[in-house]
Amino acid sequence: MPNSSRLQSSVRVSSRDVAQFRLRRHHLLRAKPADVVTLCRDICGAQAQILPAAHLQLWARNHGITRTEIESALWNSRTLVKTHVMRQTLHLIPADEFLLYVAALRSYLLAFALRIMARCGVTREEADALTELIMEIMAAGPRTRAEITAAVRPRVSKRVRAWMDKVWSIVRIPVAEGLLCYGCGEGNEVQLVRTDQWLTKLKARPVQEAEAQCALLRKYLRAYGPATLSDFAHWSGLPAAQVRSLQARVAQELAEVKMEDEICLLLRGDLDLLNSAANSGPSIRLLPHFDPYLLAHRGKDHLLEDKHYKRVYRNQGWISPVLLVDGVIAGTWSHKLQGSRLQVTLEPFTKLTRATRDAVAHEAECMAGFFGRSLDLLFNGPGTQKK
């Protein structure tokens, strides 16, 4: 009887095939436009530390999307949810996948929050009591962090108050538990809401942690494969030891793919698409701050040369907007809203071809339409010129 945990033998693939495969899965090739929920589903969430950046991440994949559509999905139909998931970072995820993400990442997010509390001498019992208190307060409706803190502070111990003085947010545990998520607002005005009040259409079905983590690994490989388990751990934030145990659970669904000198994993069902990916057309896109395409793998050699690394992956986790040409970073860009004008400034790493500059100009014009502005496009650096 064959060993059910054995992977399919490795297949060698080119970096171009892999780039085209990932671009297709990220809706970065010319194809039928997808709605905002489908996009968030297929890319495993739009990173939303800065909500306008998440808007542009979705726009980059469907230029017909409007800010009104995104906001409606978040605040009206609530088919998207804003919450902390991978790497404890805010993302927009489909509401119907909310419980899957919570089940997959709950123990990791919870352990992190409890470690911080323990350093201040706060016990698990005190942490649980604080969560109960927060949920009691939140029963009255949405509140900002400041409002929650003000309501909680008089009712907790001196030790818990000392911890509260040292942290930015006291709601990490109820968010990790899936009890709270984010409602309307930005910055200091952002509101938190009880998920049982906000996601009223959500049909609760208990999902076991291992089952949810396997599902998350499948989703990750579908969007970002071929990749290693180390890549998945880096992307998800899950401990490496926990991630390694998942491979045996899904081994029959996986194939090994050899990229350069590295063995990576891919879903077996995606091998045919990977092998045919090189026939796809060109892709020239302006990806905004923190775009998920740039964050999914531990190494970044497939995206850019080392000499340009710090221009994109900056201090304190800041990720620059980039010009992506066929899956490779060809430069950075920035934008400013000035009255009725949108100024977009490109800083390519090397001189761009005329065809690439024309494609960039088209992308920038589409972006100006997204903002409802007229465009001023500037090129700085190699091959400088003004459009």
C-alpha positions as CSV (number, residue, x, y, z in Angstrom):
1,M,0.0,0.0,0.0
2,P,1.5,3.5,-0.9
3,N,2.5,5.9,1.8
4,S,-0.3,8.4,2.0
5,S,2.0,11.1,3.3
6,R,4.4,10.9,0.4
7,L,4.4,13.9,-1.9
8,Q,4.4,13.8,-5.7
9,S,7.9,13.9,-7.1
10,S,9.3,17.4,-7.8
11,V,8.8,19.1,-11.1
12,R,11.3,21.8,-12.2
13,V,9.7,25.2,-13.2
14,S,11.0,28.5,-14.3
15,S,10.7,31.8,-12.4
16,R,8.7,33.2,-15.2
17,D,6.2,30.4,-15.0
18,V,5.9,30.9,-11.3
19,A,5.5,34.7,-11.6
20,Q,2.7,34.3,-14.3
21,F,0.9,31.8,-12.1
22,R,0.9,34.1,-9.1
23,L,-0.1,37.1,-11.2
24,R,-3.1,35.2,-12.5
25,R,-4.2,34.1,-9.1
26,H,-3.8,37.7,-7.9
27,H,-6.0,39.1,-10.7
28,L,-3.0,41.1,-12.0
29,L,-3.4,39.8,-15.5
30,R,-6.0,41.1,-17.9
31,A,-9.0,38.9,-17.2
32,K,-12.7,39.0,-16.3
33,P,-12.9,41.5,-13.4
34,A,-13.8,40.1,-10.0
35,D,-15.8,41.8,-7.2
36,V,-14.3,43.0,-4.0
37,V,-15.2,39.9,-1.9
38,T,-13.8,37.5,-4.6
39,L,-10.6,39.5,-4.7
40,C,-10.2,39.4,-0.9
41,R,-11.0,35.7,-0.9
42,D,-8.4,34.9,-3.7
43,I,-5.5,37.0,-2.3
44,C,-6.2,35.8,1.3
45,G,-7.2,39.3,2.5
46,A,-6.2,42.9,1.6
47,Q,-3.8,44.4,4.2
48,A,-5.7,47.2,5.9
49,Q,-3.3,48.9,8.4
50,I,-4.0,51.9,6.2
51,L,-7.5,51.5,4.8
52,P,-6.9,53.7,1.7
53,A,-4.0,51.4,0.8
54,A,-6.4,48.4,1.0
55,H,-8.7,50.3,-1.4
56,L,-5.9,50.6,-3.9
57,Q,-4.9,47.0,-3.5
58,L,-8.3,46.0,-4.7
59,W,-8.4,48.7,-7.4
60,A,-5.0,47.4,-8.7
61,R,-6.8,44.1,-9.4
62,N,-10.0,45.5,-10.9
63,H,-9.9,49.1,-12.2
64,G,-13.7,49.2,-12.3
65,I,-14.0,49.0,-8.5
66,T,-15.0,52.2,-6.6
67,R,-14.4,53.2,-3.0
68,T,-18.2,53.2,-2.6
69,E,-18.3,49.5,-3.4
70,I,-15.6,48.7,-1.0
71,E,-17.1,50.7,1.8
72,S,-20.6,49.2,1.1
73,A,-19.1,45.7,1.4
74,L,-17.6,46.7,4.7
75,W,-20.2,48.8,6.4
76,N,-23.5,48.0,4.7
77,S,-23.8,44.5,3.4
78,R,-20.9,43.5,5.7
79,T,-19.7,40.8,3.3
80,L,-16.2,42.0,4.1
81,V,-14.8,42.1,7.7
82,K,-11.9,44.2,9.0
83,T,-9.9,42.4,11.7
84,H,-6.5,41.3,12.9
85,V,-5.4,38.0,11.3
86,M,-2.1,37.1,9.7
87,R,1.0,38.5,11.5
88,Q,-1.5,40.3,13.9
89,T,-2.1,42.7,11.0
90,L,-5.4,44.3,10.0
91,H,-6.9,42.7,6.9
92,L,-10.1,42.8,4.9
93,I,-11.4,39.3,4.6
94,P,-14.7,37.8,3.4
95,A,-17.3,37.5,6.1
96,D,-18.1,34.0,5.2
97,E,-14.4,33.0,5.9
98,F,-14.2,34.9,9.2
99,L,-14.6,31.8,11.4
100,L,-12.0,29.9,9.4
101,Y,-9.4,32.6,9.9
102,V,-10.3,32.9,13.6
103,A,-10.0,29.2,14.2
104,A,-6.7,29.0,12.3
105,L,-5.0,31.9,14.0
106,R,-6.8,32.2,17.4
107,S,-4.2,30.3,19.5
108,Y,-1.3,32.1,18.0
109,L,-2.9,35.6,18.4
110,L,-4.1,34.7,21.9
111,A,-0.7,33.5,23.0
112,F,1.0,36.7,21.8
113,A,-1.5,38.9,23.7
114,L,-1.2,36.8,26.9
115,R,2.6,37.0,26.8
116,I,2.5,40.8,26.7
117,M,0.1,40.8,29.7
118,A,2.2,38.3,31.6
119,R,5.2,40.6,31.4
120,C,3.1,43.1,33.4
121,G,2.1,40.5,35.9
122,V,-1.4,40.1,34.6
123,T,-2.7,36.5,35.0
124,R,-4.8,34.5,32.6
125,E,-7.7,34.7,35.0
126,E,-7.5,38.6,35.0
127,A,-7.2,38.5,31.2
128,D,-10.4,36.4,30.9
129,A,-12.2,38.7,33.3
130,L,-11.1,41.7,31.3
131,T,-12.5,40.2,28.1
132,E,-15.9,39.5,29.9
133,L,-15.9,43.1,31.0
134,I,-15.2,44.5,27.6
135,M,-17.9,42.3,26.1
136,E,-20.4,43.6,28.7
137,I,-19.5,47.2,27.8
138,M,-19.7,46.5,24.1
139,A,-23.3,45.1,24.4
140,A,-24.5,48.7,24.1
141,G,-23.0,49.1,20.6
142,P,-19.9,50.2,18.8
143,R,-17.2,52.1,20.7
144,T,-13.8,53.5,20.0
145,R,-10.7,52.1,21.8
146,A,-10.6,55.3,23.9
147,E,-14.2,54.8,24.9
148,I,-13.6,51.2,25.8
149,T,-10.5,52.0,27.8
150,A,-12.3,54.8,29.7
151,A,-15.3,52.5,30.6
152,V,-13.0,49.6,31.7
153,R,-10.4,51.4,33.6
154,P,-12.4,52.1,36.9
155,R,-13.4,48.5,37.1
156,V,-10.0,46.7,36.9
157,S,-7.2,46.2,39.3
158,K,-4.2,48.5,39.7
159,R,-2.0,45.8,38.0
160,V,-4.3,45.7,34.9
161,R,-4.4,49.5,34.8
162,A,-0.6,49.5,34.7
163,W,-0.6,47.1,31.7
164,M,-3.2,49.3,30.0
165,D,-0.9,52.3,30.3
166,K,1.8,50.5,28.3
167,V,-0.2,49.1,25.4
168,W,-1.9,50.7,22.4
169,S,-5.0,48.5,22.5
170,I,-6.7,46.5,25.2
171,V,-8.9,44.5,22.9
172,R,-6.4,42.1,21.4
173,I,-7.9,39.0,23.2
174,P,-11.5,39.5,22.3
175,V,-10.4,40.3,18.7
176,A,-8.3,37.1,18.6
177,E,-11.2,35.2,20.0
178,G,-13.4,36.5,17.1
179,L,-15.7,38.3,19.6
180,L,-14.9,41.7,18.3
181,C,-14.1,43.2,14.9
182,Y,-13.7,46.6,13.4
183,G,-16.6,48.9,12.4
184,C,-16.6,52.3,10.7
185,G,-14.1,55.0,11.2
186,E,-10.3,55.5,10.8
187,G,-7.5,56.4,13.1
188,N,-8.5,57.3,16.6
189,E,-12.1,57.4,15.5
190,V,-12.3,53.7,14.4
191,Q,-15.0,51.8,16.2
192,L,-15.0,48.2,17.4
193,V,-18.2,46.1,17.4
194,R,-19.3,42.8,18.7
195,T,-19.3,40.3,15.9
196,D,-22.6,38.7,17.2
197,Q,-24.2,42.1,16.6
198,W,-22.3,43.1,13.4
199,L,-22.1,39.8,11.5
200,T,-25.7,38.8,12.0
201,K,-25.9,36.7,8.9
202,L,-22.9,34.6,9.9
203,K,-23.8,31.0,10.4
204,A,-21.6,29.7,13.2
205,R,-20.1,26.3,12.6
206,P,-17.3,25.2,14.9
207,V,-14.1,24.7,13.0
208,Q,-11.2,22.7,14.6
209,E,-7.9,24.5,14.7
210,A,-6.0,21.9,12.6
211,E,-8.7,21.7,10.0
212,A,-8.8,25.5,9.7
213,Q,-5.0,25.7,9.5
214,C,-5.0,23.1,6.7
215,A,-7.6,25.2,4.9
216,L,-5.5,28.3,5.3
217,L,-2.4,26.5,4.0
218,R,-4.4,25.5,0.9
219,K,-5.7,29.0,0.4
220,Y,-2.1,30.4,0.7
221,L,-0.6,27.9,-1.8
222,R,-3.5,28.7,-4.2
223,A,-2.6,32.4,-4.1
224,Y,1.1,32.4,-3.4
225,G,2.5,29.0,-4.4
226,P,4.9,27.5,-5.1
227,A,6.2,28.2,-1.6
228,T,7.8,26.6,1.3
229,L,6.4,25.8,4.8
230,S,8.8,28.5,6.0
231,D,7.2,31.0,3.7
232,F,3.7,30.0,5.0
233,A,4.9,30.4,8.6
234,H,6.4,33.8,7.7
235,W,3.1,35.0,6.0
236,S,0.7,33.6,8.6
237,G,2.7,34.3,11.8
238,L,2.1,30.7,12.9
239,P,5.0,29.0,14.8
240,A,7.2,26.9,12.5
241,A,6.7,23.7,14.5
242,Q,3.0,24.0,14.2
243,V,3.2,24.6,10.5
244,R,5.5,21.6,9.9
245,S,2.8,19.3,11.3
246,L,0.3,20.5,8.7
247,Q,2.2,18.9,5.7
248,A,1.4,15.4,6.7
249,R,-2.3,16.2,7.0
250,V,-2.5,17.5,3.4
251,A,0.3,15.5,1.8
252,Q,-1.9,13.8,-0.8
253,E,-3.0,17.2,-2.1
254,L,0.6,18.5,-2.5
255,A,3.3,18.3,-5.2
256,E,6.9,19.4,-4.9
257,V,8.1,22.0,-7.4
258,K,11.8,22.8,-7.9
259,M,12.5,26.5,-8.3
260,E,16.2,27.3,-8.9
261,D,17.8,25.2,-6.1
262,E,14.8,25.3,-3.8
263,I,12.1,22.7,-3.3
264,C,8.7,24.3,-2.9
265,L,5.1,23.1,-2.4
266,L,2.1,23.5,-4.7
267,L,-1.4,22.1,-4.7
268,R,-1.4,19.1,-7.2
269,G,-4.5,20.5,-8.8
270,D,-2.5,23.6,-9.8
271,L,0.3,21.9,-11.7
272,D,-1.4,22.2,-15.1
273,L,-2.1,25.9,-14.6
274,L,1.5,26.5,-13.5
275,N,2.8,24.7,-16.6
276,S,0.7,26.7,-18.9
277,A,1.2,30.0,-17.1
278,A,4.0,31.3,-19.4
279,N,1.5,31.8,-22.2
280,S,-0.2,34.6,-20.3
281,G,0.1,38.2,-21.5
282,P,2.2,41.0,-20.0
283,S,1.4,42.6,-16.6
284,I,2.3,46.1,-15.7
285,R,0.6,47.3,-12.5
286,L,1.0,50.0,-9.8
287,L,0.8,48.2,-6.5
288,P,0.2,50.4,-3.4
289,H,1.6,50.4,0.1
290,F,1.6,46.9,1.8
291,D,0.3,45.1,-1.2
292,P,-0.2,41.4,-0.3
293,Y,1.7,40.3,-3.4
294,L,4.9,41.7,-1.8
295,L,4.5,40.1,1.6
296,A,3.9,36.4,1.2
297,H,7.4,34.9,1.0
298,R,10.3,35.1,3.4
299,G,12.9,35.7,0.7
300,K,12.4,38.5,-1.9
301,D,14.9,37.5,-4.5
302,H,12.1,36.7,-6.9
303,L,10.8,40.2,-6.7
304,L,13.9,42.5,-6.8
305,E,17.7,42.7,-6.6
306,D,19.3,43.1,-3.2
307,K,20.6,46.6,-4.0
308,H,17.0,47.9,-4.3
309,Y,15.6,46.0,-1.3
310,K,15.6,48.9,1.2
311,R,13.8,51.2,-1.3
312,V,10.8,48.9,-1.0
313,Y,11.1,47.1,2.3
314,R,11.8,50.0,4.6
315,N,12.2,50.4,8.4
316,Q,9.5,49.5,10.8
317,G,7.7,47.2,8.3
318,W,6.8,50.0,5.9
319,I,6.3,48.7,2.4
320,S,6.6,51.2,-0.5
321,P,4.2,51.3,-3.5
322,V,5.9,49.6,-6.4
323,L,5.8,49.3,-10.2
324,L,5.4,45.6,-10.9
325,V,6.4,44.5,-14.4
326,D,5.6,40.8,-15.1
327,G,5.8,40.0,-11.5
328,V,9.1,41.8,-10.8
329,I,9.5,45.1,-9.0
330,A,10.8,47.7,-11.5
331,G,10.6,50.8,-9.4
332,T,8.6,52.6,-6.7
333,W,6.0,55.3,-7.0
334,S,4.1,57.8,-4.8
335,H,1.0,60.0,-5.2
336,K,-0.4,63.2,-3.9
337,L,-3.9,64.7,-4.1
338,Q,-3.7,68.4,-5.0
339,G,-7.1,69.9,-5.5
340,S,-8.5,68.5,-8.7
341,R,-5.2,66.9,-9.6
342,L,-3.6,63.6,-8.8
343,Q,0.2,63.7,-9.0
344,V,1.8,60.3,-9.5
345,T,5.6,60.2,-9.4
346,L,7.5,57.1,-10.7
347,E,11.1,56.2,-9.7
348,P,12.1,53.3,-11.9
349,F,15.2,51.3,-11.0
350,T,16.3,51.1,-14.6
351,K,15.3,52.9,-17.8
352,L,11.9,51.8,-18.9
353,T,10.9,50.9,-22.5
354,R,8.5,53.0,-24.3
355,A,5.8,50.3,-24.1
356,T,6.3,50.1,-20.4
357,R,6.0,53.8,-19.9
358,D,2.9,53.9,-22.0
359,A,1.4,51.1,-19.9
360,V,2.3,53.0,-16.7
361,A,0.7,56.1,-18.0
362,H,-2.5,54.1,-18.7
363,E,-2.4,52.7,-15.1
364,A,-1.9,56.1,-13.7
365,E,-4.8,57.5,-15.7
366,C,-7.0,54.7,-14.3
367,M,-5.9,55.6,-10.8
368,A,-6.8,59.2,-11.4
369,G,-10.2,58.1,-12.4
370,F,-10.5,56.1,-9.1
371,F,-9.8,59.3,-7.2
372,G,-12.0,61.4,-9.5
373,R,-9.0,63.6,-10.4
374,S,-7.0,64.7,-13.4
375,L,-3.5,63.2,-13.7
376,D,0.0,64.7,-13.5
377,L,2.5,61.9,-14.1
378,L,6.2,62.4,-13.5
379,F,9.1,60.0,-14.1
380,N,12.3,60.5,-12.0
381,G,15.5,58.6,-12.2
382,P,16.8,56.5,-15.2
383,G,15.2,57.6,-18.4
384,T,13.5,60.7,-16.7
385,Q,10.8,62.4,-18.6
386,K,7.5,64.1,-17.9
387,K,4.2,62.7,-19.3
